[in-house]
Each structure stands twice: as structure tokens, then as C-alpha cells.
Amino acid sequence: MAIETDVFVVGGGPAGLAVAIAARNRGFSVTVADVAQPPIDKACAEGIMPDGLAALRKLGVNLPPDAASAFQGIRFSDGESSVQARFARGPGLGTRRTKLHEILIDNAAAAGIDMHWGARVTGLVPDGVTINGINVRYRWLVGADGQNSRVRCWSGLDSFRTPPSTRFGFRRHYRVVPWSEFVEVYWTTHGQLYVTPVGPEEVCVAFLSRNPKLRLDDAFSVSPQIYARLQGADRVTREQGTVSTTRALRSVYRGSTVLVGEASGSVDAITGDGLSMAFQQAHALGEAFLNDDLAQYQSEHRRIERLPRMMANLMLLLDRNNWLRARSLRALEASPTVFARMLAVHTGELPLFHIGIEETLSFGWHLLRA
């Protein structure tokens, strides 16, 4: 018994389903296989930035109002200084990871994508792959199977431009009316706390740290303002953890095998760009399939990840240096226009380095005085 398909996707998370939809929209037959059963959950801050939403809309996927909560921008705070900025071209959306997965599955089913859940891909064979003893022949094989991608290993793409680095994330949901229209990022001596509205009476609280032994309650101990907000609120979900890895690959394709999402490399979750990057990559890969040119996707992949990597490096520098972080936040608080332009660059609303000389000089002066 055998299955024949144009595109075979290993991994049915958001990245894999987005690629499947992108390929199906361009007329290709698509099969998706994942060993898990839906909906698939994962610990993340659950915010989709405006550029990620734009990429979803290109795929024909829209999040219904009752499945998401809008946020208008980003706020940074360290307990002494605070700076915030609004997105220039519309809000981002916070949504539960499980709800997002259900919506993508519904869109994939409506598009006619063949999905196999609880299906283990056991390896490559000369003319395809094998899932649960069934041979699948394909034109392209897509590895969307996460940070520890087996497809990446099987295809010999596990070669890194720089050594991977790791941090640790934990997440929990609370039943409480969101107190802010922003995603709030609290910088502490332990790491970063993120608060994302995901419903009219629910927030997602995520914590990122270099220390694998620290948990959310440890972060609350050095962030009393968040602890006060959540004190007495019901815990909707248990604390769930994940690993946030920074990984850059030398190549994201070989022959007819190509990688997407975290399988294709990742930036630290500090930027909140994981989902947005995956959705942009899916659109780019769909175009590459149409042109039968995976080298085109390689080029677009580098472009998509360039800015998030730069921003992640900058933010991780602030994470490592408490003195520099405190001075930088004080300087940004005194020069909020700089922060607004940095956010606009980060979300693709302004070109890279589109920060004026006057704002740069103002920020530099306040940084020296901070």
C-alpha cells in the first residue's frame, strides 16, 4: 500500500500546517503526518505580531474574534523604568496555542489536505518515507518537526553556522481581566516575564531564563508588581515548560528535502517572533514550490530570519548585563520615539536602520546620562 503526494510534511504543528496550506493554495497535493494527536500544545507566550498576522492572511487564514485578544503594542519595564509603543499598522493577537492549532487544522481540512495524526515517520526509503508501515512517495519532503528535527538529521542538514545556545521557558494561564492593551515584558534579575492577553478574562504569563532550575514562582519573587496583579486569580492551566534554542543552519534544503519553522533554525523566544517567522517561511516556501526552486526559499529564509536574529542578539545582551539594561531602559523612557521606531523596524513596519539621526543622538545622550 502506498500514498503519492506532491508535498509530504513531517510535523503537524503551526509551521507544518502553514506550509501545507501554502502548498495546497498553489495547487499541489499535500499530506501531513504527526505522531501527536491534535490539538498540539506548546509552552509559548502565545502572541502573534502584526507581520505574522499579515503572513497568515496571505495564506487565507483569519483568526475569528472570539479566538483571540488584540494587543496594541509592547511595553518594557524593569520596576524602575517603563517604556511602551504602539504598532503602526494594526494590533497583534494573543491566542491560546491549542485554539490556533484547531483553526489551522480546520483550514487545512477545508483545503483538502490529507492529515495523518498518531502517525510515526520511521525514516527515509529510496523512493519516499514510511509512516506506520505505509510507503509515501513525494516530490518534496518538508521537515516541520521542531527543534529536534529527525528530518534535519536524516537529510544531513544538521550543520550549524554558529554553536546553538539554550534558554528555558515556562508558561501558565490565569483567569483575570487583562489590565493592559500591551504585551508587557518585565525584565528581572532572573529573566523576562511576558504577559499576553489571550481572552477577555485570561492572560498568558511566560517566563524565560538561562537557569533551568527557575520557575514562574521564582520570577514572581523578584517581580512584585506581577505577583500583586495575579494574586488570587485562578490558574487555568498547569505550568508547562519548553527549551528555547538559538540555532542557525548552514542550509535549509538539500535535494528535494527542505526545512521550515524551528526545524530550520530558531532565534531565542525573547523576540516573540517564532510564529511570525514560521508563517512568513510557509508563504516563501509555497512560492519556491511553484517555481520549483528551493534555492529561492533559502534566500528568503535568510531574509526573514535576519532581523529577528539581530533583535534577539540585542535583547540577549541586555539580559546578560543588568547595568546596561537598566541604563538602556532609562534612556528609552526618556526617548520614547526611539523605542517606537525600534518596534516598527522589528515588526517590519519600517525598513532596517530607519531611525533618524536626531532620535539616535537623543537616545545616546540619555544613555550617557542614565
C-alpha positions in Angstrom: 0.0 0.0 0.0 1.4 3.4 -0.9 0.5 7.1 -0.9 1.6 9.5 -3.6 1.7 13.3 -2.9 3.4 16.4 -4.2 4.4 17.6 -0.8 4.8 15.5 2.3 5.1 17.4 5.6 6.6 15.8 8.7 5.2 17.7 11.6 1.6 19.0 12.0 2.2 22.0 14.3 1.6 25.6 13.2 4.7 25.6 10.9 3.8 22.4 9.2 0.1 23.2 8.7 1.0 26.7 7.4 3.3 25.2 4.8 0.7 22.6 3.9 -1.9 25.3 3.3 0.6 27.4 1.3 1.3 24.5 -1.0 -2.3 23.5 -1.3 -3.2 27.1 -2.2 -0.8 26.8 -5.2 -2.5 23.6 -6.5 -0.2 20.9 -5.0 -1.4 17.7 -3.3 -0.3 17.7 0.3 0.0 15.1 3.0 0.8 15.9 6.7 1.9 13.4 9.3 2.4 13.9 13.1 2.9 11.4 15.8 0.8 13.5 18.2 -2.9 13.9 18.4 -4.5 17.4 18.0 -4.7 19.9 19.3 -1.0 20.1 19.9 0.1 22.4 22.7 3.4 24.0 23.5 4.7 26.4 26.1 5.0 29.9 24.4 4.0 33.5 25.1 1.1 33.0 22.6 1.4 36.4 20.9 1.4 36.8 17.1 3.0 40.0 15.9 1.4 42.1 13.1 3.8 40.8 10.4 2.8 37.2 11.4 -0.8 38.0 11.1 -0.2 39.5 7.7 1.5 36.3 6.6 -1.4 34.3 7.9 -3.8 36.4 5.9 -1.7 35.7 2.8 -2.4 32.0 3.5 -6.1 32.7 3.7 -6.2 32.1 7.4 -8.1 34.5 9.7 -8.5 34.2 13.4 -12.1 34.8 14.5 -12.6 37.5 17.1 -13.7 35.0 19.8 -10.5 33.0 19.4 -8.0 35.8 20.1 -7.4 39.0 22.0 -5.9 42.1 20.4 -2.8 43.8 21.8 -1.8 47.3 20.6 1.9 47.2 21.2 4.8 46.3 23.6 5.7 47.6 27.0 9.1 47.1 28.6 9.5 47.6 32.4 12.1 46.7 35.0 10.3 48.0 38.0 12.0 51.4 37.9 11.7 52.4 34.2 8.9 51.8 31.7 8.6 52.5 28.0 5.9 51.5 25.6 5.0 51.9 21.9 2.0 51.0 19.7 2.2 49.1 16.5 1.9 51.5 13.5 -0.2 49.2 11.3 -2.7 47.5 13.5 -2.7 45.2 16.5 -1.1 41.9 17.2 -3.2 39.0 18.5 -2.9 36.8 21.6 -4.4 33.3 21.2 -4.2 30.0 23.0 -1.8 27.7 21.2 -4.4 24.9 21.2 -7.0 27.3 19.6 -4.6 28.4 16.9 -3.9 24.7 16.1 -7.6 23.9 15.8 -8.1 26.8 13.4 -5.2 25.8 11.2 -6.4 22.2 11.1 -9.9 23.4 10.1 -8.3 25.5 7.3 -6.2 22.6 6.2 -9.1 20.2 6.1 -11.2 22.7 4.1 -8.3 23.0 1.6 -8.3 19.2 1.0 -5.0 18.4 2.8 -4.6 14.8 3.8 -3.7 14.7 7.5 -2.5 11.6 9.5 -2.4 12.0 13.3 -0.7 9.5 15.6 1.4 8.6 12.6 5.1 7.9 13.2 7.5 8.6 10.3 10.1 5.9 10.8 12.7 7.0 8.2 13.6 7.7 4.6 13.5 4.9 2.0 14.8 5.1 -1.6 11.6 6.3 -3.1 9.9 8.2 -0.2 9.3 7.8 3.5 7.5 5.3 5.7 4.7 6.1 8.1 3.1 3.4 10.2 4.4 0.8 7.6 2.9 2.7 4.6 5.3 4.0 1.9 4.7 7.6 0.9 6.2 8.8 -2.4 6.6 12.6 -2.8 8.1 15.3 -4.9 9.2 17.4 -1.9 9.7 16.4 1.7 9.2 19.1 4.3 10.7 18.8 7.8 8.5 20.8 10.2 9.2 18.6 13.2 10.6 21.1 15.6 13.9 21.9 17.3 15.0 18.2 17.5 14.0 17.5 13.9 14.6 14.0 12.7 14.2 15.1 9.1 17.1 17.5 9.5 19.2 14.7 10.9 18.2 12.2 8.2 18.9 14.6 5.4 22.3 15.7 6.6 21.2 19.3 7.2 22.3 19.3 10.9 25.2 21.7 10.3 25.2 25.0 12.2 26.7 28.3 11.3 27.2 29.1 15.0 27.1 26.9 18.1 23.5 26.6 19.4 22.6 28.3 22.7 19.8 27.4 25.0 17.4 29.1 27.5 14.4 27.8 29.3 10.7 28.9 29.2 7.7 28.2 31.3 4.1 29.2 30.8 0.8 29.3 32.8 -2.7 30.8 32.1 -4.6 32.9 34.7 -8.3 33.8 34.7 -8.1 37.6 35.1 -9.2 40.5 33.1 -6.2 41.8 31.1 -5.1 45.1 32.8 -3.2 46.4 29.7 -3.7 46.7 26.0 0.0 45.9 25.5 2.1 42.7 25.8 4.1 43.5 28.9 7.7 42.4 29.2 9.1 42.6 32.7 12.9 42.5 32.9 14.1 40.9 36.1 17.4 39.6 37.5 16.2 36.1 36.8 15.0 36.6 33.2 11.9 38.0 31.4 8.3 37.7 32.3 5.8 38.1 29.5 2.1 38.9 30.0 -0.1 38.4 26.9 -3.9 38.9 26.8 -5.4 35.8 25.2 -9.1 36.4 26.0 -11.5 38.8 27.7 -10.8 37.2 31.1 -7.5 35.4 30.5 -3.8 36.2 30.3 -0.8 34.0 29.4 2.2 34.5 31.6 5.5 33.2 30.3 9.0 33.2 31.8 12.3 32.9 30.0 15.6 32.3 31.9 19.1 30.9 31.4 18.7 28.9 34.6 16.8 25.6 34.1 16.0 25.4 37.8 14.0 28.6 37.9 10.2 28.6 37.5 7.4 31.1 37.4 7.1 31.5 41.1 10.8 32.3 41.3 10.2 35.1 38.8 7.3 36.4 40.7 9.5 36.7 43.8 11.6 39.4 42.0 8.6 41.0 40.2 6.2 42.0 42.9 4.0 44.1 40.6 3.1 41.0 38.6 2.6 38.9 41.7 0.2 41.6 43.0 -1.8 41.5 39.7 -2.2 37.7 39.8 -2.7 37.2 43.5 -6.0 35.4 44.0 -6.5 34.8 40.2 -7.4 31.2 39.2 -4.8 29.2 37.5 -6.4 27.9 34.3 -3.6 25.7 33.2 -0.6 24.0 34.9 2.9 25.3 34.5 4.3 23.9 31.2 8.0 24.2 30.1 10.0 24.2 27.0 13.5 24.8 25.7 14.2 28.0 23.7 17.2 27.3 21.4 19.1 29.8 19.2 20.2 27.8 16.1 21.3 28.9 12.7 21.8 26.3 9.9 24.2 26.5 7.0 21.5 25.3 4.7 17.7 24.7 5.0 17.4 22.4 2.0 19.2 19.5 0.2 17.9 17.9 -2.9 14.1 17.7 -2.5 14.2 17.9 1.3 13.5 21.3 2.9 13.1 22.6 6.5 10.7 25.1 8.0 9.9 26.5 11.4 12.1 25.6 14.3 13.4 22.6 12.3 15.1 25.1 10.0 16.8 27.1 12.8 15.4 29.3 15.5 16.0 32.5 17.4 15.6 33.0 21.2 12.0 33.3 22.2 12.8 36.7 23.7 11.7 38.4 20.5 8.3 36.8 20.3 8.9 36.1 16.6 8.6 32.3 16.4 5.1 32.0 15.0 5.5 35.1 12.7 8.7 33.7 11.2 7.1 30.3 10.6 4.1 31.8 8.8 6.4 34.0 6.6 8.6 31.0 5.8 5.5 29.0 4.8 4.5 31.6 2.3 8.0 31.8 0.9 8.2 28.0 0.6 4.9 27.9 -1.3 6.3 30.3 -3.8 9.5 28.2 -4.1 7.4 25.1 -4.8 5.6 27.0 -7.5 8.8 28.0 -9.1 10.5 24.6 -8.4 13.4 26.5 -6.9 14.3 25.7 -3.3 17.4 28.0 -3.6 14.8 30.8 -3.8 13.4 29.7 -0.4 16.9 29.5 1.1 17.4 33.2 0.1 14.0 34.2 1.5 14.6 32.2 4.7 17.8 34.2 5.3 16.0 37.4 4.7 13.1 36.5 7.1 15.4 35.5 9.9 17.9 38.3 9.6 16.1 41.0 11.6 14.8 38.7 14.4 18.3 37.4 14.9 19.7 40.9 15.2 17.0 41.9 17.6 17.4 38.7 19.7 21.2 39.4 20.0 20.5 42.9 21.2 17.9 41.8 23.7 20.0 38.9 25.0 22.9 41.4 25.5 20.5 43.4 27.8 19.6 40.1 29.5 23.2 39.3 30.3 24.1 42.8 31.6 21.9 44.2 34.3 23.8 47.5 34.4 23.4 48.1 30.6 19.8 47.1 30.7 18.9 49.5 33.5 20.6 52.4 31.7 19.1 51.5 28.3 15.5 51.3 29.7 16.0 54.7 31.4 17.3 56.2 28.2 14.4 54.7 26.2 11.9 56.0 28.8 13.4 59.5 28.2 13.4 58.9 24.3 10.2 57.0 23.6 10.3 57.9 19.9 13.4 55.7 19.6 11.6 52.8 21.1 8.6 53.3 18.8 10.9 53.3 15.8 12.7 50.2 17.0 9.4 48.4 17.4 8.3 49.5 13.9 11.6 48.1 12.5 11.2 44.9 14.5 7.7 44.2 13.1 8.6 45.2 9.5 6.7 48.4 9.6 9.8 50.4 8.9 12.9 49.5 6.9 16.0 48.4 8.8 18.1 51.3 10.2 15.2 53.7 9.6 15.8 55.5 12.9 16.6 59.2 12.5 19.9 60.8 13.5 18.1 63.2 15.8 16.4 60.3 17.7 19.7 58.3 17.8 21.6 61.2 19.2 18.9 61.8 21.8 19.0 58.2 22.9 22.8 58.3 23.1 22.7 61.4 25.2 20.2 59.9 27.6 22.1 56.6 27.7 25.2 58.5 28.8 23.3 60.4 31.4 21.3 57.5 32.7 
